[in-house]
Amino acid sequence: MRATSGIAFKLAAAALAIGILGSSGAQAQDAATAKQLFGSVKLPTRSDPEPLGFYAKGCMAGAVALPTDGPTWQAMRLSRNRRWGNPAMIGFLEQFSRDAARLGWGSGILVGDISQPRGGPMITGHASHQIGLDADIWFTPKPAQPLSIQQREDMPFTSMLDKSKFLTVDPKRWGSTNAKLIMQAASYPQVERVFVNPAIKKKLCETWTGDRSLLGKVRPIYGHDEHFHVRLSCPPGSATCQKQAESPASDDCNSKAFAWWFTKEPWAPPPKPDPNKKPVKPRQVMLSDLPKACAAVLAAPSRAEADATYGGNTMAYSQEPPVPAAAKSIDAAVTEPAADIPLPQQRPNR
């Protein structure tokens, strides 16, 4: 196991060698927010891969890029430059894309945001995705005809919800293959969590008859009706990646925490501000709020994009990516509701 200070020392030494962590550089960093600093970097570090900190408070060294096109995937919204991740995540996405195609999910997956070249907070969008171990998968299969770059920018998202009802999956858009896709993602041992809209988790609770223990990894969260979010565990041996609490060992379908999502409280509008009180300006996350090694990550020398693309310049799609263990097969699982499972009553519109 590498010591926590090892990569920080190497990155800091590289930064000092090129004079970026001098007083003028430090002053410039202090003046900018963390999201401005990390959002402006276009290429990853030339160093060993390492996630530094927590999923929502960190950065990453040694990122690699998901190739924009593969036999069973395409990267979306390329202008965002967020197809970078830890090699474990990029390898997982290649493996998952092949399994998705075998499940009948079109010709593979459309991959949304992974992370920025050096991770860290983003100027727009996510609170997490900061250490290269989070990725978004669209609820739209990869079409047989590859999408153009412009189509990848313009294609709208497709929600799985019936927006005329409260937290209800639209049966016209949702089917057994959607369920298999999510549960396939949850089946890999290196997957920590799969985030979905509460209505989607509820639909799975009502209909999934495969391995119910995998449902504990499927976690409800706001939004996530147009895509689902896969989070990997910290890589084995990493001393710089902060783990999170274990997901429930049960399906978690009958817990009070899950039932809370179907009450008024999560969806209540925020209280109106007191007009007699001076508004408090939200505090921005600064570089000093992140792990100390992140300053060195920002200053470290860059690696060329072609060199940092997973598989190299040849894009060796035929190579098997490093997946720690075989996932549980879910091909035979039935996802239609059993006759003795009552369907939920229609909830009031919201």
Secondary structure, DSSP 8 states (H G I E B T S, - for coil): ---HHHHHHHHHHHHHHTTTTSHHHHHHHHHSBHHHHHHT--S-BSS--EEEEETTEEEEES-EE--SEETTEEE--GGG--BEE-HHHHHHHHHHHHHHHHTTSTTSEEE---B-TT----SSS-SS--SS-EEEEESS---SS---HHHHHH------B-TTSSS-B-TTT--HHHHHHHHHHHHSTTEEEEEE-HHHHHHHHHH--S-GGGGGGEEE-SS-SSEEEEEE---TT-SSB-------SS--TT-HHHHHTTSSGGG-------TTS--------BGGGS-THHHHHHHS-B--HHHHBTTTTTT-TTS----SS-----TT---S--TTS---------
